[in-house]
Amino acid sequence: MQLNSEHLPAMLAEQATTAWHNILERAVPEQADALRAAAALEPAATQLPRVLACSPFVAELSRRRPELLLALLDSGQLQRSLEETCFRAELSRRLHSEGAELAQELRRYRQWHMLRIVWRDFCRLADTMETVRDTSLLAEACIAEALQHCQAELEQRFGRPIGRDSGEHQQLIVLGMGKLGARELNVSSDIDLIFAFPEAGQTDGDNRQLSNEQFFVRVGQALISALDQITADGFVFRVDMRLRPYGESGALVHNFAALEEYYQDQGRDWERYALIKARPLTGQPEKAAELMRSLRPFIYRRYIDFGVIESLRSMKQMITTEVRRRGLQDNVKLGHGGI
Protein backbone atom coordinates (compact mmCIF):
# COMPACT_ATOMS: atom_id res chain seq x y z
CA MET A 1 0.00 0.00 0.00
CA GLN A 2 1.42 3.38 -1.04
CA LEU A 3 0.76 6.54 0.93
CA ASN A 4 -1.74 8.90 -0.60
CA SER A 5 0.59 11.92 -0.61
CA GLU A 6 -0.67 13.61 -3.78
CA HIS A 7 -1.89 16.59 -1.75
CA LEU A 8 1.65 17.31 -0.49
CA PRO A 9 4.46 19.21 -2.24
CA ALA A 10 6.94 16.89 -3.95
CA MET A 11 9.67 17.23 -1.32
CA LEU A 12 7.29 16.54 1.57
CA ALA A 13 5.68 13.64 -0.30
CA GLU A 14 9.11 12.07 -0.69
CA GLN A 15 9.86 12.51 3.02
CA ALA A 16 6.54 10.91 3.96
CA THR A 17 7.10 7.96 1.61
CA THR A 18 10.60 7.36 3.01
CA ALA A 19 9.36 7.53 6.61
CA TRP A 20 6.49 5.12 5.83
CA HIS A 21 8.88 2.67 4.16
CA ASN A 22 11.16 2.77 7.24
CA ILE A 23 8.23 2.08 9.56
CA LEU A 24 7.00 -0.92 7.55
CA GLU A 25 10.54 -2.26 7.25
CA ARG A 26 10.96 -2.19 11.04
CA ALA A 27 7.57 -3.77 11.78
CA VAL A 28 7.08 -7.53 11.96
CA PRO A 29 4.98 -8.90 9.04
CA GLU A 30 1.72 -9.02 11.00
CA GLN A 31 2.19 -5.45 12.22
CA ALA A 32 3.09 -4.24 8.73
CA ASP A 33 -0.08 -5.74 7.27
CA ALA A 34 -2.20 -4.21 10.05
CA LEU A 35 -0.52 -0.82 9.57
CA ARG A 36 -1.21 -0.87 5.83
CA ALA A 37 -4.86 -1.68 6.49
CA ALA A 38 -5.25 1.02 9.16
CA ALA A 39 -3.46 3.64 7.05
CA ALA A 40 -5.74 2.96 4.09
CA LEU A 41 -8.82 4.10 6.00
CA GLU A 42 -9.94 7.70 6.20
CA PRO A 43 -9.21 10.01 7.90
CA ALA A 44 -5.82 8.42 8.65
CA ALA A 45 -5.14 7.96 4.93
CA THR A 46 -5.08 11.73 4.47
CA GLN A 47 -3.53 12.66 7.82
CA LEU A 48 -0.67 10.15 8.05
CA PRO A 49 1.36 11.45 5.06
CA ARG A 50 1.17 15.02 6.38
CA VAL A 51 2.32 14.05 9.87
CA LEU A 52 5.16 11.82 8.66
CA ALA A 53 6.35 14.53 6.28
CA CYS A 54 6.18 17.41 8.74
CA SER A 55 7.19 15.81 12.07
CA PRO A 56 10.59 14.09 12.33
CA PHE A 57 9.60 13.22 15.91
CA VAL A 58 6.55 11.21 14.82
CA ALA A 59 8.42 9.62 11.92
CA GLU A 60 11.32 8.46 14.11
CA LEU A 61 9.17 7.33 17.04
CA SER A 62 6.90 5.37 14.69
CA ARG A 63 9.95 3.76 13.09
CA ARG A 64 11.33 2.69 16.47
CA ARG A 65 7.93 1.58 17.78
CA PRO A 66 5.59 0.68 14.91
CA GLU A 67 3.33 -1.08 17.41
CA LEU A 68 2.71 2.29 19.07
CA LEU A 69 1.56 3.88 15.82
CA LEU A 70 -0.68 0.89 15.10
CA ALA A 71 -2.22 0.99 18.58
CA LEU A 72 -2.96 4.70 18.28
CA LEU A 73 -4.51 4.31 14.84
CA ASP A 74 -6.76 1.56 16.23
CA SER A 75 -7.61 3.41 19.46
CA GLY A 76 -9.51 6.28 17.87
CA GLN A 77 -7.75 8.75 20.20
CA LEU A 78 -6.07 10.51 17.29
CA GLN A 79 -9.45 11.79 16.13
CA ARG A 80 -10.99 13.04 19.39
CA SER A 81 -10.32 15.15 22.44
CA LEU A 82 -9.83 13.43 25.79
CA GLU A 83 -11.45 14.22 29.11
CA GLU A 84 -9.19 15.69 31.76
CA THR A 85 -9.58 12.67 34.05
CA CYS A 86 -8.46 10.23 31.35
CA PHE A 87 -4.77 11.04 31.66
CA ARG A 88 -4.11 10.00 35.22
CA ALA A 89 -6.68 7.19 35.25
CA GLU A 90 -5.11 5.46 32.25
CA LEU A 91 -1.56 5.89 33.56
CA SER A 92 -2.62 4.50 36.95
CA ARG A 93 -4.13 1.48 35.23
CA ARG A 94 -0.92 0.84 33.31
CA LEU A 95 1.26 1.19 36.40
CA HIS A 96 -0.89 -1.25 38.37
CA SER A 97 -0.84 -3.91 35.67
CA GLU A 98 1.21 -7.03 36.33
CA GLY A 99 4.92 -6.63 35.66
CA ALA A 100 4.74 -2.85 35.16
CA GLU A 101 8.01 -0.99 35.74
CA LEU A 102 7.75 2.69 36.66
CA ALA A 103 10.44 4.22 34.42
CA GLN A 104 9.42 2.32 31.31
CA GLU A 105 5.68 2.83 31.75
CA LEU A 106 6.09 6.57 32.31
CA ARG A 107 8.21 6.97 29.20
CA ARG A 108 6.01 4.86 26.98
CA TYR A 109 2.92 6.65 28.21
CA ARG A 110 4.60 9.93 27.39
CA GLN A 111 5.41 8.64 23.89
CA TRP A 112 1.78 7.63 23.37
CA HIS A 113 0.43 11.05 24.23
CA MET A 114 3.16 13.09 22.58
CA LEU A 115 2.54 11.27 19.30
CA ARG A 116 -1.21 11.85 19.73
CA ILE A 117 -0.76 15.54 20.63
CA VAL A 118 1.62 16.27 17.73
CA TRP A 119 -0.61 14.38 15.29
CA ARG A 120 -3.70 16.36 16.29
CA ASP A 121 -1.77 19.63 16.16
CA PHE A 122 -0.34 19.08 12.66
CA CYS A 123 -3.69 17.90 11.31
CA ARG A 124 -5.51 20.92 12.81
CA LEU A 125 -7.70 18.62 14.87
CA ALA A 126 -6.78 20.48 18.06
CA ASP A 127 -6.37 24.19 18.66
CA THR A 128 -3.46 25.65 20.62
CA MET A 129 -5.42 25.65 23.88
CA GLU A 130 -6.06 21.92 23.62
CA THR A 131 -2.43 21.22 22.73
CA VAL A 132 -0.99 23.03 25.75
CA ARG A 133 -3.75 21.70 28.01
CA ASP A 134 -3.09 18.08 27.04
CA THR A 135 0.67 18.49 27.39
CA SER A 136 0.15 19.95 30.85
CA LEU A 137 -2.29 17.21 31.86
CA LEU A 138 0.21 14.60 30.70
CA ALA A 139 2.91 16.17 32.88
CA GLU A 140 0.56 16.40 35.86
CA ALA A 141 -0.43 12.74 35.54
CA CYS A 142 3.19 11.60 35.30
CA ILE A 143 4.23 13.71 38.30
CA ALA A 144 1.33 12.55 40.49
CA GLU A 145 1.64 8.85 39.68
CA ALA A 146 5.44 8.82 39.89
CA LEU A 147 5.31 10.64 43.25
CA GLN A 148 2.77 8.20 44.64
CA HIS A 149 4.98 5.28 43.59
CA CYS A 150 8.21 6.85 44.94
CA GLN A 151 6.75 7.84 48.32
CA ALA A 152 5.10 4.44 48.83
CA GLU A 153 8.39 2.69 48.07
CA LEU A 154 10.32 4.80 50.59
CA GLU A 155 7.61 4.41 53.23
CA GLN A 156 8.14 0.66 53.08
CA ARG A 157 11.76 1.24 54.12
CA PHE A 158 11.51 4.11 56.60
CA GLY A 159 7.85 4.29 57.64
CA ARG A 160 5.38 7.11 57.09
CA PRO A 161 6.41 10.74 57.67
CA ILE A 162 4.40 12.07 60.61
CA GLY A 163 3.92 15.70 61.58
CA ARG A 164 5.43 16.57 64.98
CA ASP A 165 2.50 18.73 66.12
CA SER A 166 -0.47 17.33 64.19
CA GLY A 167 0.48 13.65 64.25
CA GLU A 168 -0.81 13.46 60.67
CA HIS A 169 0.62 11.52 57.75
CA GLN A 170 2.55 13.97 55.57
CA GLN A 171 2.50 14.08 51.77
CA LEU A 172 4.80 15.95 49.41
CA ILE A 173 3.18 18.89 47.66
CA VAL A 174 4.59 19.62 44.23
CA LEU A 175 4.08 23.17 43.02
CA GLY A 176 3.95 23.50 39.25
CA MET A 177 5.50 26.80 38.18
CA GLY A 178 5.56 28.82 34.96
CA LYS A 179 3.89 27.28 31.93
CA LEU A 180 3.01 24.09 33.82
CA GLY A 181 1.38 26.05 36.63
CA ALA A 182 -0.76 27.88 34.08
CA ARG A 183 -1.42 24.74 32.00
CA GLU A 184 0.37 26.37 29.08
CA LEU A 185 3.05 23.71 28.62
CA ASN A 186 4.24 23.12 25.07
CA VAL A 187 5.61 19.82 23.77
CA SER A 188 9.26 20.85 24.11
CA SER A 189 9.00 22.51 27.54
CA ASP A 190 10.78 21.43 30.66
CA ILE A 191 8.83 21.57 33.92
CA ASP A 192 9.65 24.01 36.75
CA LEU A 193 8.80 22.60 40.18
CA ILE A 194 9.04 23.47 43.88
CA PHE A 195 8.69 20.80 46.59
CA ALA A 196 7.04 21.44 49.97
CA PHE A 197 5.70 19.43 52.90
CA PRO A 198 3.42 20.59 55.74
CA GLU A 199 5.48 20.28 58.93
CA ALA A 200 8.60 18.95 60.60
CA GLY A 201 8.60 15.55 62.26
CA GLN A 202 9.97 12.12 61.54
CA THR A 203 9.01 8.81 60.00
CA ASP A 204 7.49 6.04 62.11
CA GLY A 205 9.56 3.14 60.79
CA ASP A 206 10.41 0.25 63.14
CA ASN A 207 14.07 -0.11 62.21
CA ARG A 208 15.20 3.29 61.00
CA GLN A 209 13.64 6.72 61.20
CA LEU A 210 14.36 9.83 59.15
CA SER A 211 13.38 13.41 59.74
CA ASN A 212 10.55 14.51 57.46
CA GLU A 213 12.98 16.75 55.58
CA GLN A 214 15.41 13.89 54.97
CA PHE A 215 12.57 11.64 53.89
CA PHE A 216 11.10 14.11 51.42
CA VAL A 217 14.52 14.96 50.00
CA ARG A 218 14.78 11.29 49.07
CA VAL A 219 11.25 11.31 47.66
CA GLY A 220 12.03 14.41 45.61
CA GLN A 221 15.27 12.94 44.27
CA ALA A 222 13.47 9.72 43.30
CA LEU A 223 10.71 11.71 41.58
CA ILE A 224 13.19 13.80 39.59
CA SER A 225 15.05 10.66 38.53
CA ALA A 226 11.81 8.94 37.49
CA LEU A 227 10.92 11.87 35.23
CA ASP A 228 14.25 13.30 34.07
CA GLN A 229 16.64 10.37 33.73
CA ILE A 230 17.35 9.29 30.14
CA THR A 231 16.85 5.57 29.53
CA ALA A 232 16.50 3.41 26.42
CA ASP A 233 12.96 4.83 26.18
CA GLY A 234 14.13 8.43 26.53
CA PHE A 235 12.90 10.72 29.31
CA VAL A 236 9.49 11.88 30.53
CA PHE A 237 10.07 15.60 31.19
CA ARG A 238 13.19 17.61 31.95
CA VAL A 239 12.86 18.89 35.52
CA ASP A 240 14.09 22.34 36.58
CA MET A 241 14.24 23.01 40.34
CA ARG A 242 16.04 26.38 40.21
CA LEU A 243 12.97 28.41 41.20
CA ARG A 244 13.04 27.02 44.75
CA PRO A 245 14.33 29.17 47.63
CA TYR A 246 18.07 29.87 47.26
CA GLY A 247 18.01 28.20 43.83
CA GLU A 248 20.47 25.39 43.13
CA SER A 249 22.29 26.01 46.42
CA GLY A 250 19.12 25.67 48.49
CA ALA A 251 17.52 22.62 50.07
CA LEU A 252 15.49 20.49 47.68
CA VAL A 253 12.39 20.58 49.92
CA HIS A 254 11.05 22.98 52.57
CA ASN A 255 8.23 22.75 55.07
CA PHE A 256 5.45 25.33 55.00
CA ALA A 257 6.88 27.41 57.85
CA ALA A 258 10.31 27.59 56.22
CA LEU A 259 8.83 28.62 52.88
CA GLU A 260 6.68 31.33 54.44
CA GLU A 261 9.63 32.70 56.42
CA TYR A 262 11.91 32.72 53.39
CA TYR A 263 9.50 34.57 51.12
CA GLN A 264 8.51 37.14 53.74
CA ASP A 265 12.10 37.86 54.83
CA GLN A 266 14.19 37.25 51.71
CA GLY A 267 11.84 36.85 48.75
CA ARG A 268 12.88 38.86 45.71
CA ASP A 269 10.62 40.62 43.26
CA TRP A 270 11.12 38.06 40.49
CA GLU A 271 10.09 35.30 42.92
CA ARG A 272 6.90 37.22 43.67
CA TYR A 273 6.05 37.33 39.98
CA ALA A 274 7.04 33.69 39.44
CA LEU A 275 4.67 32.53 42.18
CA ILE A 276 1.67 34.13 40.47
CA LYS A 277 1.40 31.02 38.29
CA ALA A 278 2.25 28.51 41.04
CA ARG A 279 -0.30 25.72 41.36
CA PRO A 280 -0.28 22.65 43.65
CA LEU A 281 -0.27 19.43 41.61
CA THR A 282 -0.19 16.84 44.40
CA GLY A 283 -0.93 16.40 48.09
CA GLN A 284 -4.03 16.65 50.23
CA PRO A 285 -6.28 19.46 48.91
CA GLU A 286 -6.68 21.10 52.30
CA LYS A 287 -2.92 21.17 52.85
CA ALA A 288 -2.32 22.53 49.34
CA ALA A 289 -4.86 25.30 50.03
CA GLU A 290 -3.15 26.06 53.35
CA LEU A 291 0.20 26.45 51.56
CA MET A 292 -1.21 28.83 48.97
CA ARG A 293 -2.89 30.92 51.69
CA SER A 294 0.44 31.29 53.47
CA LEU A 295 2.13 32.47 50.26
CA ARG A 296 -0.60 34.88 49.20
CA PRO A 297 0.56 37.87 51.32
CA PHE A 298 3.95 37.67 49.59
CA ILE A 299 2.58 37.21 46.07
CA TYR A 300 -0.14 39.86 46.35
CA ARG A 301 1.05 42.65 48.62
CA ARG A 302 -1.59 44.47 50.61
CA TYR A 303 -0.25 47.84 49.52
CA ILE A 304 1.56 48.77 46.30
CA ASP A 305 4.10 51.57 46.61
CA PHE A 306 6.13 53.37 43.97
CA GLY A 307 9.17 51.26 44.88
CA VAL A 308 7.43 48.13 43.61
CA ILE A 309 6.56 49.83 40.32
CA GLU A 310 10.14 51.07 39.91
CA SER A 311 11.46 47.58 40.71
CA LEU A 312 9.30 46.09 37.95
CA ARG A 313 10.56 48.72 35.50
CA SER A 314 14.14 47.96 36.51
CA MET A 315 13.63 44.21 35.98
CA LYS A 316 12.14 44.82 32.54
CA GLN A 317 15.09 47.05 31.63
CA MET A 318 17.55 44.36 32.74
CA ILE A 319 15.79 41.80 30.55
CA THR A 320 15.81 44.16 27.55
CA THR A 321 19.51 44.95 28.05
CA GLU A 322 20.42 41.26 28.27
CA VAL A 323 18.44 40.42 25.13
CA ARG A 324 20.23 43.22 23.25
CA ARG A 325 23.66 42.19 24.58
CA ARG A 326 23.22 38.57 23.51
CA GLY A 327 21.64 39.40 20.16
CA LEU A 328 18.37 37.65 20.98
CA GLN A 329 15.96 40.21 19.49
CA ASP A 330 14.56 37.64 17.05
CA ASN A 331 14.60 34.72 19.48
CA VAL A 332 11.08 33.25 19.55
CA LYS A 333 11.34 32.54 23.28
CA LEU A 334 13.54 35.29 24.74
CA GLY A 335 13.08 38.11 22.24
CA HIS A 336 10.58 40.97 22.39
CA GLY A 337 7.07 39.50 22.61
CA GLY A 338 8.48 35.97 22.96
CA ILE A 339 6.96 33.18 25.00
C-alpha positions as CSV (number, residue, x, y, z in Angstrom):
1,M,0.0,0.0,0.0
2,Q,1.4,3.4,-1.0
3,L,0.8,6.5,0.9
4,N,-1.7,8.9,-0.6
5,S,0.6,11.9,-0.6
6,E,-0.7,13.6,-3.8
7,H,-1.9,16.6,-1.7
8,L,1.6,17.3,-0.5
9,P,4.5,19.2,-2.2
10,A,6.9,16.9,-4.0
11,M,9.7,17.2,-1.3
12,L,7.3,16.5,1.6
13,A,5.7,13.6,-0.3
14,E,9.1,12.1,-0.7
15,Q,9.9,12.5,3.0
16,A,6.5,10.9,4.0
17,T,7.1,8.0,1.6
18,T,10.6,7.4,3.0
19,A,9.4,7.5,6.6
20,W,6.5,5.1,5.8
21,H,8.9,2.7,4.2
22,N,11.2,2.8,7.2
23,I,8.2,2.1,9.6
24,L,7.0,-0.9,7.6
25,E,10.5,-2.3,7.2
26,R,11.0,-2.2,11.0
27,A,7.6,-3.8,11.8
28,V,7.1,-7.5,12.0
29,P,5.0,-8.9,9.0
30,E,1.7,-9.0,11.0
31,Q,2.2,-5.5,12.2
32,A,3.1,-4.2,8.7
33,D,-0.1,-5.7,7.3
34,A,-2.2,-4.2,10.0
35,L,-0.5,-0.8,9.6
36,R,-1.2,-0.9,5.8
37,A,-4.9,-1.7,6.5
38,A,-5.3,1.0,9.2
39,A,-3.5,3.6,7.1
40,A,-5.7,3.0,4.1
41,L,-8.8,4.1,6.0
42,E,-9.9,7.7,6.2
43,P,-9.2,10.0,7.9
44,A,-5.8,8.4,8.6
45,A,-5.1,8.0,4.9
46,T,-5.1,11.7,4.5
47,Q,-3.5,12.7,7.8
48,L,-0.7,10.2,8.0
49,P,1.4,11.5,5.1
50,R,1.2,15.0,6.4
51,V,2.3,14.0,9.9
52,L,5.2,11.8,8.7
53,A,6.4,14.5,6.3
54,C,6.2,17.4,8.7
55,S,7.2,15.8,12.1
56,P,10.6,14.1,12.3
57,F,9.6,13.2,15.9
58,V,6.5,11.2,14.8
59,A,8.4,9.6,11.9
60,E,11.3,8.5,14.1
61,L,9.2,7.3,17.0
62,S,6.9,5.4,14.7
63,R,10.0,3.8,13.1
64,R,11.3,2.7,16.5
65,R,7.9,1.6,17.8
66,P,5.6,0.7,14.9
67,E,3.3,-1.1,17.4
68,L,2.7,2.3,19.1
69,L,1.6,3.9,15.8
70,L,-0.7,0.9,15.1
71,A,-2.2,1.0,18.6
72,L,-3.0,4.7,18.3
73,L,-4.5,4.3,14.8
74,D,-6.8,1.6,16.2
75,S,-7.6,3.4,19.5
76,G,-9.5,6.3,17.9
77,Q,-7.7,8.7,20.2
78,L,-6.1,10.5,17.3
79,Q,-9.5,11.8,16.1
80,R,-11.0,13.0,19.4
81,S,-10.3,15.1,22.4
82,L,-9.8,13.4,25.8
83,E,-11.5,14.2,29.1
84,E,-9.2,15.7,31.8
85,T,-9.6,12.7,34.0
86,C,-8.5,10.2,31.4
87,F,-4.8,11.0,31.7
88,R,-4.1,10.0,35.2
89,A,-6.7,7.2,35.2
90,E,-5.1,5.5,32.3
91,L,-1.6,5.9,33.6
92,S,-2.6,4.5,37.0
93,R,-4.1,1.5,35.2
94,R,-0.9,0.8,33.3
95,L,1.3,1.2,36.4
96,H,-0.9,-1.3,38.4
97,S,-0.8,-3.9,35.7
98,E,1.2,-7.0,36.3
99,G,4.9,-6.6,35.7
100,A,4.7,-2.9,35.2
101,E,8.0,-1.0,35.7
102,L,7.7,2.7,36.7
103,A,10.4,4.2,34.4
104,Q,9.4,2.3,31.3
105,E,5.7,2.8,31.7
106,L,6.1,6.6,32.3
107,R,8.2,7.0,29.2
108,R,6.0,4.9,27.0
109,Y,2.9,6.7,28.2
110,R,4.6,9.9,27.4
111,Q,5.4,8.6,23.9
112,W,1.8,7.6,23.4
113,H,0.4,11.1,24.2
114,M,3.2,13.1,22.6
115,L,2.5,11.3,19.3
116,R,-1.2,11.9,19.7
117,I,-0.8,15.5,20.6
118,V,1.6,16.3,17.7
119,W,-0.6,14.4,15.3
120,R,-3.7,16.4,16.3
121,D,-1.8,19.6,16.2
122,F,-0.3,19.1,12.7
123,C,-3.7,17.9,11.3
124,R,-5.5,20.9,12.8
125,L,-7.7,18.6,14.9
126,A,-6.8,20.5,18.1
127,D,-6.4,24.2,18.7
128,T,-3.5,25.7,20.6
129,M,-5.4,25.7,23.9
130,E,-6.1,21.9,23.6
131,T,-2.4,21.2,22.7
132,V,-1.0,23.0,25.7
133,R,-3.8,21.7,28.0
134,D,-3.1,18.1,27.0
135,T,0.7,18.5,27.4
136,S,0.1,20.0,30.8
137,L,-2.3,17.2,31.9
138,L,0.2,14.6,30.7
139,A,2.9,16.2,32.9
140,E,0.6,16.4,35.9
141,A,-0.4,12.7,35.5
142,C,3.2,11.6,35.3
143,I,4.2,13.7,38.3
144,A,1.3,12.5,40.5
145,E,1.6,8.8,39.7
146,A,5.4,8.8,39.9
147,L,5.3,10.6,43.2
148,Q,2.8,8.2,44.6
149,H,5.0,5.3,43.6
150,C,8.2,6.8,44.9
151,Q,6.8,7.8,48.3
152,A,5.1,4.4,48.8
153,E,8.4,2.7,48.1
154,L,10.3,4.8,50.6
155,E,7.6,4.4,53.2
156,Q,8.1,0.7,53.1
157,R,11.8,1.2,54.1
158,F,11.5,4.1,56.6
159,G,7.9,4.3,57.6
160,R,5.4,7.1,57.1
161,P,6.4,10.7,57.7
162,I,4.4,12.1,60.6
163,G,3.9,15.7,61.6
164,R,5.4,16.6,65.0
165,D,2.5,18.7,66.1
166,S,-0.5,17.3,64.2
167,G,0.5,13.7,64.2
168,E,-0.8,13.5,60.7
169,H,0.6,11.5,57.8
170,Q,2.6,14.0,55.6
171,Q,2.5,14.1,51.8
172,L,4.8,15.9,49.4
173,I,3.2,18.9,47.7
174,V,4.6,19.6,44.2
175,L,4.1,23.2,43.0
176,G,3.9,23.5,39.2
177,M,5.5,26.8,38.2
178,G,5.6,28.8,35.0
179,K,3.9,27.3,31.9
180,L,3.0,24.1,33.8
181,G,1.4,26.1,36.6
182,A,-0.8,27.9,34.1
183,R,-1.4,24.7,32.0
184,E,0.4,26.4,29.1
185,L,3.0,23.7,28.6
186,N,4.2,23.1,25.1
187,V,5.6,19.8,23.8
188,S,9.3,20.8,24.1
189,S,9.0,22.5,27.5
190,D,10.8,21.4,30.7
191,I,8.8,21.6,33.9
192,D,9.6,24.0,36.7
193,L,8.8,22.6,40.2
194,I,9.0,23.5,43.9
195,F,8.7,20.8,46.6
196,A,7.0,21.4,50.0
197,F,5.7,19.4,52.9
198,P,3.4,20.6,55.7
199,E,5.5,20.3,58.9
200,A,8.6,19.0,60.6
201,G,8.6,15.5,62.3
202,Q,10.0,12.1,61.5
203,T,9.0,8.8,60.0
204,D,7.5,6.0,62.1
205,G,9.6,3.1,60.8
206,D,10.4,0.3,63.1
207,N,14.1,-0.1,62.2
208,R,15.2,3.3,61.0
209,Q,13.6,6.7,61.2
210,L,14.4,9.8,59.2
211,S,13.4,13.4,59.7
212,N,10.6,14.5,57.5
213,E,13.0,16.8,55.6
214,Q,15.4,13.9,55.0
215,F,12.6,11.6,53.9
216,F,11.1,14.1,51.4
217,V,14.5,15.0,50.0
218,R,14.8,11.3,49.1
219,V,11.3,11.3,47.7
220,G,12.0,14.4,45.6
221,Q,15.3,12.9,44.3
222,A,13.5,9.7,43.3
223,L,10.7,11.7,41.6
224,I,13.2,13.8,39.6
225,S,15.1,10.7,38.5
226,A,11.8,8.9,37.5
227,L,10.9,11.9,35.2
228,D,14.2,13.3,34.1
229,Q,16.6,10.4,33.7
230,I,17.4,9.3,30.1
231,T,16.8,5.6,29.5
232,A,16.5,3.4,26.4
233,D,13.0,4.8,26.2
234,G,14.1,8.4,26.5
235,F,12.9,10.7,29.3
236,V,9.5,11.9,30.5
237,F,10.1,15.6,31.2
238,R,13.2,17.6,31.9
239,V,12.9,18.9,35.5
240,D,14.1,22.3,36.6
241,M,14.2,23.0,40.3
242,R,16.0,26.4,40.2
243,L,13.0,28.4,41.2
244,R,13.0,27.0,44.7
245,P,14.3,29.2,47.6
246,Y,18.1,29.9,47.3
247,G,18.0,28.2,43.8
248,E,20.5,25.4,43.1
249,S,22.3,26.0,46.4
250,G,19.1,25.7,48.5
251,A,17.5,22.6,50.1
252,L,15.5,20.5,47.7
253,V,12.4,20.6,49.9
254,H,11.1,23.0,52.6
255,N,8.2,22.8,55.1
256,F,5.4,25.3,55.0
257,A,6.9,27.4,57.8
258,A,10.3,27.6,56.2
259,L,8.8,28.6,52.9
260,E,6.7,31.3,54.4
261,E,9.6,32.7,56.4
262,Y,11.9,32.7,53.4
263,Y,9.5,34.6,51.1
264,Q,8.5,37.1,53.7
265,D,12.1,37.9,54.8
266,Q,14.2,37.3,51.7
267,G,11.8,36.8,48.7
268,R,12.9,38.9,45.7
269,D,10.6,40.6,43.3
270,W,11.1,38.1,40.5
271,E,10.1,35.3,42.9
272,R,6.9,37.2,43.7
273,Y,6.1,37.3,40.0
274,A,7.0,33.7,39.4
275,L,4.7,32.5,42.2
276,I,1.7,34.1,40.5
277,K,1.4,31.0,38.3
278,A,2.2,28.5,41.0
279,R,-0.3,25.7,41.4
280,P,-0.3,22.6,43.7
281,L,-0.3,19.4,41.6
282,T,-0.2,16.8,44.4
283,G,-0.9,16.4,48.1
284,Q,-4.0,16.7,50.2
285,P,-6.3,19.5,48.9
286,E,-6.7,21.1,52.3
287,K,-2.9,21.2,52.9
288,A,-2.3,22.5,49.3
289,A,-4.9,25.3,50.0
290,E,-3.1,26.1,53.4
291,L,0.2,26.4,51.6
292,M,-1.2,28.8,49.0
293,R,-2.9,30.9,51.7
294,S,0.4,31.3,53.5
295,L,2.1,32.5,50.3
296,R,-0.6,34.9,49.2
297,P,0.6,37.9,51.3
298,F,4.0,37.7,49.6
299,I,2.6,37.2,46.1
300,Y,-0.1,39.9,46.3
301,R,1.1,42.6,48.6
302,R,-1.6,44.5,50.6
303,Y,-0.2,47.8,49.5
304,I,1.6,48.8,46.3
305,D,4.1,51.6,46.6
306,F,6.1,53.4,44.0
307,G,9.2,51.3,44.9
308,V,7.4,48.1,43.6
309,I,6.6,49.8,40.3
310,E,10.1,51.1,39.9
311,S,11.5,47.6,40.7
312,L,9.3,46.1,38.0
313,R,10.6,48.7,35.5
314,S,14.1,48.0,36.5
315,M,13.6,44.2,36.0
316,K,12.1,44.8,32.5
317,Q,15.1,47.1,31.6
318,M,17.6,44.4,32.7
319,I,15.8,41.8,30.5
320,T,15.8,44.2,27.5
321,T,19.5,45.0,28.0
322,E,20.4,41.3,28.3
323,V,18.4,40.4,25.1
324,R,20.2,43.2,23.3
325,R,23.7,42.2,24.6
326,R,23.2,38.6,23.5
327,G,21.6,39.4,20.2
328,L,18.4,37.7,21.0
329,Q,16.0,40.2,19.5
330,D,14.6,37.6,17.1
331,N,14.6,34.7,19.5
332,V,11.1,33.2,19.6
333,K,11.3,32.5,23.3
334,L,13.5,35.3,24.7
335,G,13.1,38.1,22.2
336,H,10.6,41.0,22.4
337,G,7.1,39.5,22.6
338,G,8.5,36.0,23.0
339,I,7.0,33.2,25.0
